[in-house]
Structure formats: C-alpha cells, structure tokens
Amino acid sequence: MKKIPGNKMIYNGKIIFNKKINNLFYHLKIIVNNFNPKPGQFINLLIDESFQPFLRKPFSIFNYASNKLEIIYKVVGKGTEKLCLKKPGEIVNFIGPLGNSYIDFLNENNLNKYNYYLIAGGSGIASLNFLANWLKRKNINFKLFYGSKTKKEIIFYNKYKKIDTKFSTDDGSAGYKGLITDLIKKEIKNNLIIFACGPESMLHCLSKMNFFKSNIKLYASFEAYMGCGFGVCLSCVVPVKNNNDFEYKRVCADGPVFELKSLIL
Amino acid sequence: MNKKINTQVKIGKLILKNPVMPASGTFGYGLEFEKFFDLSKLGAIITKGLSILPVKGNKPQRLVETPAGLLNSIGLQNIGIDNFINKKLPLLRNYKVPIIVNIYGRTLEEYLLIAKKLQNARIEAIEINISCPNVKKGGMQFASDKNIIKKLLIKIKKIYSGTIIVKLSPNTGNIEEIAKLCEEYGSDSVSLINTVTGMMIDIKKRKPVLGNVFGGLSGPAIKPIALAMVHKVYKKVKIPIIGIGGITDYRDALEFLIAGATAIQIGSANFRDPLVCINIIKDIENYMIENNIADINSIIGSLNY
C-alpha cells in the first residue's frame, strides 16, 4: 500500500493478520511501504468511517521491518472492539510515525559506553519491543525486564526468555513474584540508561527510587487521552517542571518519551 | 480550480477564496498542519484562542470522546499574543491566506490590549471569543452580558480597523439577541456555534471524567443544534454568518451555507482527518460543477420552505 499522495504522514496499510495471542492481547500486522518509524513512536489509527468512535486511536509501534508494521493492543473500548474484528486484506488508515523516540535521547557515537535496561509493565512491552529490536540490530547489550499480572498475560514468553528477559508476575507464575520495580532495585548498576513503559503506578514507583543521585538516566514513555495525536488539540498534556514552576507538554508531540525526572508525577 | 465557478465570499473587509476555514482550537497556530497540506488552499486560517499572557490551561483529563463527538476542557492553553506575533506570524505569512486571530480576555481591558497589538501587527481579522465555557473567569459571563459586549465592540472598533467577528455561545439561551446586538454595534460578522456545555461521569469513581468537571461538546453530535441556530440568526441579522458545528464533509458544509452561513469552520473533524478542510473545498467545487452552480453566493441562505 502506498502513501496517500500530497502529504507526508497519512498512510493506508493492508492487514496481513489480526489475531488474539493470549487472554488479553491482539497482534495486528499491516503491510505499509515507505514508512520510517523509530522505537517509541506511535500511529493514530482510524477505526472506520462511522462516528463510533469519532476519534482515531493511538497505538505504539511494536515493530517495523521489511515493510511490515506490527502493533499489540488490548480491547478497552468501542474502537478496539471494532478493530479486533478486522480481517486480513482489509485496509486501515493511520497517521504516523508520531511523537519522539527513545533513541532521540541517545548519542549514537557512544552507545557502548552505557548499560541499557528496558522496563516493560504489562502493555508497555508494545512500545519497548521495537527498541529491543533496534538495540539488537546495533549489537548493543541490554537487559529486558517484563512485569505482568500473571504468566498468561505475557506475550511471546518464549521469545523473550531466549534473550534472558527478567520476568516478574504478581502471582509468581513466571519469574520473580512481586512488582517489577522491586526486581529492578536488586539489579541497579552504574552507567545505566533505563527506558520504561508501563502503568502510571510503575512510573510513579520508578520516579521515587533514588536513581537520580547516581549516574543513571531514566526515560519513560507516557500514555494520555489523545484527541488528534499530532500536537494541535492540547488534550494529552503532562506537567513538566520549568524552573520553579511547571508547564503542560503534549504527550503526542513533545513526548511520548520524557526524562522521568522532568515530570511532576 | 475551474475558472467558470466562483467560490469567493466576503466577510467584512475580508475576501476569502473559498468559504472553508478551520475552527479555533482545532488547528493550533496553523503551522502544525504544514506537514499535511498547503495552507494557502484554505479560505482563511484561524488561530488557537490567544490571550495577553501565556495560559497554562486546565488540569487533565482534558478531553473525552462521546457518542459522535467529544467533550473538551482544554482551558485555552496558549503561548500568549506576543509569542504568536513574534514567533508564529512571520512563518504563517509565507502562505497566501488571510489570518484570523481568535482572541480571549479575562477583562475588557485585556481584549483591548490584544486588539491593539493585532492592529499594529496588521492582522486582517479577529474573532472575539466571548464564549469559552471552559474558563472560570470571563467566558460565560461575557457571552450573556449585553452591556459588556456593547462596550467591548464600541471600544474595540476605535482601536482595531480590521474585520471583526464575534464568536457566539449556544449556552446563553438568547443567541439571536446577542447576534443582533453584535450587528448593531458594528461587528462585521458573527460565527456560531461554540461548544455546547456538557459533562461525563465515571460511574465507578462517581467523579467527573474531565478535570474541569464541565466541558464543551463538539463534533457531529451538535450539528443539528448548530444548523438551527445559524438559520435562526440568519433570519435576524444582515451581517455574514460563519457556521460552525459538527461539519465533517461537503454535504454538512452545504447545509450550513443553505441555512444562511456565508462561510463555515471545521473543528473536531480536523482531529479525525487532518485533510478534511481541503477535501471539503475540493468537494464543494465538484458539487458546483456537477450542479451547474456558477457562484457559491447563490447557495447562501437559499433554504426554501
């Protein structure tokens, strides 16, 4: 499928598959050419021509390779209820790639100077997977931490196990029993860059940890209710520190990735 | 464009090459849409509401989807008039398109200060927001207070010589009277409707979904309300009306023109489809060609019953 002529950001893609992969998540794969996303960016997808839902819905990019775009999603409302019924061959329209990237915070000349931790809480894996693939391709060592309620909700368990992922589950059904943030505490070392994506409670917990005193950099991808996804409606804002005051910044256009310490949580 | 058809309309001293423009608050400062299409194709650009000083806006959650529409309470977050004039305006001037600056003040004096700055910056038109429901001060009080509107128009006309448009609220209960008043005191045009006050409740938490409790409803859900108000106002005033409310395609746009609007604004639909404005412009032209309509002005107010 081609880019819609006359603009640089609106695409039509053809669905290769759209399937349920466990009791919680769906996996959608779309063919789309000339798309050039970076890890951490997202797409804003038009569910259909009806006004139910009226707005596009944002999805993290799980992977993009060989003209194939993948997203992972949960059914949470009217939009995803309809999305999960879409069949291979159907065309979906989306805007993207949107937002900044995890790698915008890296200096490509000294990538090997640091250790990298990727912390995924639940559906946070939908955004960090693409970063993991990127680091792998660059031959950069990293460690993935993946927390979930239970093993059943972990996606691609075997694939992540192969790359020595540290799991945590609330019920102990896979890896460490307890919170992912407790698991991290035991693994902290120097020269660390942490990328995190997960529920607000997880980010909150991370922001409370004493990382900032040492030479650890912590960047997190945020979620917020979006109207447009491309920076005009000013809905998806988060409070960012500004001297002794704060200002509202847009998750869709200034983020979704922010240095965690710059935010007021 | 086909040379046989005329899509040009006039709002005060402003000549628009077509009657289609984005609604304030749904188009940023215009430049955000450069990546989607050539801004010169629009009838006009209308900026996000600007105030004398930068405004932080309301605490989140600021927006939620509703059946066929959305509720918002952004709270007029904006960079302030000086930042607009110094940083955004020079870039916008690269496009051959009239710029209408939407303005908002907490007091009458603030409106006048902004108007003066826009006069100096040679802005060709202002749209005065007397009706944003999402800010506690000003906002609604202005929208329904005839005395203040009267004073505001008398004073602003002494300072500002461009085209003046007053944006009207559907929430005052007397939109026709307010429109009439605006006409009497020299407004060149009225634009309507702003959003309809609404709310949504989270039944689990028994809390309002929006941080500001109330918000403004927009989108297709309000189109019939907007259309009725445009038509009622059309019967009361002679100044051109700019129709706003739930327009998503050329058919919606034509309904507003037939009801009496000289031009239209597209709001929420920009979020769903960033190309909606230029698609509507193209589709109106095609409609005119197919139906042998030489001049768009012959459609305006052509409703018969």
Chai-1 contact restraints between the chains, C-beta under 6 A:
chainA,res_idxA,chainB,res_idxB,connection_type,confidence,min_distance_angstrom,max_distance_angstrom,comment,restraint_id
A,N7,B,F36,contact,1.0,0.0,6.0,A-B,restraint_1
A,K8,B,K35,contact,1.0,0.0,6.0,A-B,restraint_2
A,M9,B,K35,contact,1.0,0.0,6.0,A-B,restraint_3
A,F51,B,A68,contact,1.0,0.0,6.0,A-B,restraint_4
A,F51,B,P220,contact,1.0,0.0,6.0,A-B,restraint_5
A,P53,B,E65,contact,1.0,0.0,6.0,A-B,restraint_6
A,F54,B,A68,contact,1.0,0.0,6.0,A-B,restraint_7
A,F54,B,G219,contact,1.0,0.0,6.0,A-B,restraint_8
A,L55,B,E65,contact,1.0,0.0,6.0,A-B,restraint_9
A,Y225,B,Q61,contact,1.0,0.0,6.0,A-B,restraint_10
A,Y225,B,L63,contact,1.0,0.0,6.0,A-B,restraint_11
A,G227,B,L63,contact,1.0,0.0,6.0,A-B,restraint_12
A,G227,B,F271,contact,1.0,0.0,6.0,A-B,restraint_13
A,C228,B,F271,contact,1.0,0.0,6.0,A-B,restraint_14
A,G231,B,E32,contact,1.0,0.0,6.0,A-B,restraint_15
A,V232,B,G28,contact,1.0,0.0,6.0,A-B,restraint_16
A,V232,B,E32,contact,1.0,0.0,6.0,A-B,restraint_17
A,C233,B,F271,contact,1.0,0.0,6.0,A-B,restraint_18
A,L234,B,I74,contact,1.0,0.0,6.0,A-B,restraint_19
A,L234,B,Q77,contact,1.0,0.0,6.0,A-B,restraint_20
A,S235,B,R62,contact,1.0,0.0,6.0,A-B,restraint_21
A,S235,B,L63,contact,1.0,0.0,6.0,A-B,restraint_22
A,V237,B,P60,contact,1.0,0.0,6.0,A-B,restraint_23
A,Y248,B,K56,contact,1.0,0.0,6.0,A-B,restraint_24
A,Y248,B,G57,contact,1.0,0.0,6.0,A-B,restraint_25
